[in-house]
Amino acid sequence: MLKILLINSIVIFLGAYLFDGVKVKSFFSAIGVAIILSLINMFIKPLIILLTLPLTILTLGLFILVINGLILLFIDKLLDGFSVNGFWWAVFFSVYISIANAIMFRLF
């Protein structure tokens, strides 16, 4: 669990340098984002996906990108050290997090 949290934090922290529309104040803020994102993905996201299943099927799964972006915007409102400048930055950042995590977990 600690390894996953550390990898997510590194991915989020580095992503803030890659995306102009995403700001992370410090590495501790990235850890906070990783913790909240993990908790939301574990407990709330399955319920959201279940409730929006018809729309997700209709869009061939692309609506999950919208859900991920909205989750990041929600985390932006919760934490002071993390900010996302709009919906599309949140969607692009969520795609980056997914791809970077897949690569990092494959490497480590």
C-alpha positions in Angstrom: 0.0 0.0 0.0 2.8 2.4 0.8 4.5 1.6 -2.5 1.3 2.4 -4.4 0.9 5.7 -2.5 4.5 6.7 -3.1 4.3 5.9 -6.9 1.0 7.8 -7.2 2.5 10.8 -5.3 5.6 10.9 -7.6 3.4 10.6 -10.7 1.2 13.5 -9.5 4.1 15.6 -8.5 5.9 15.2 -11.8 2.7 15.7 -13.7 2.4 19.2 -12.2 5.6 20.1 -14.0 4.4 18.6 -17.3 0.9 20.3 -17.4 0.6 24.0 -17.2 -3.0 23.8 -16.0 -2.1 21.7 -12.9 -0.3 23.0 -9.9 0.9 21.1 -6.8 2.4 23.2 -4.0 4.7 20.5 -2.6 5.4 16.8 -2.5 3.3 16.6 0.7 0.4 18.1 -1.3 1.0 15.4 -3.9 0.8 12.8 -1.1 -2.5 14.3 0.0 -3.9 14.2 -3.5 -2.8 10.6 -3.9 -4.4 9.6 -0.6 -7.7 11.3 -1.4 -7.7 10.0 -5.0 -7.1 6.5 -3.7 -10.0 6.7 -1.2 -12.4 8.1 -3.8 -11.4 5.5 -6.4 -11.9 2.8 -3.8 -15.2 3.8 -2.2 -17.0 6.4 -4.3 -16.0 5.8 -7.9 -17.6 2.3 -8.2 -20.9 3.8 -7.1 -20.6 6.6 -9.6 -19.8 4.2 -12.4 -22.7 2.0 -11.5 -25.1 5.0 -11.5 -23.8 6.2 -14.9 -23.5 2.8 -16.5 -26.0 3.5 -19.3 -24.1 6.7 -20.3 -20.8 4.9 -20.0 -22.0 2.1 -22.3 -23.5 4.6 -24.7 -20.2 6.4 -25.0 -18.2 3.1 -25.2 -16.5 3.9 -21.9 -15.4 7.4 -22.7 -17.6 8.8 -20.0 -15.2 7.4 -17.4 -12.8 10.0 -18.5 -15.4 12.6 -17.6 -15.8 11.0 -14.2 -12.1 11.0 -13.6 -11.8 14.6 -14.5 -14.7 15.5 -12.2 -13.0 13.6 -9.4 -9.8 15.6 -9.9 -11.8 18.9 -9.9 -13.4 17.7 -6.6 -10.0 17.1 -5.1 -9.0 20.6 -6.3 -11.8 22.0 -4.1 -10.8 19.9 -1.1 -7.0 20.6 -1.0 -5.3 24.0 -0.9 -2.0 22.8 -2.3 -3.5 21.3 -5.5 -5.2 23.2 -8.3 -6.5 22.3 -11.8 -7.4 25.1 -14.2 -10.5 23.7 -15.7 -12.3 20.6 -16.8 -10.1 19.7 -19.8 -6.9 20.0 -17.8 -8.4 17.6 -15.3 -9.3 15.1 -18.0 -5.8 15.3 -19.6 -4.2 15.0 -16.2 -6.3 12.0 -15.3 -5.3 10.3 -18.6 -1.7 11.1 -17.7 -2.0 9.7 -14.2 -3.5 6.4 -15.6 -0.7 6.0 -18.2 2.1 7.0 -15.9 0.9 4.7 -13.1 0.7 1.8 -15.5 4.3 2.4 -16.7 5.6 3.0 -13.1 3.9 -0.1 -11.7 5.3 -2.1 -14.6 8.8 -0.8 -13.9 8.6 -1.3 -10.1 
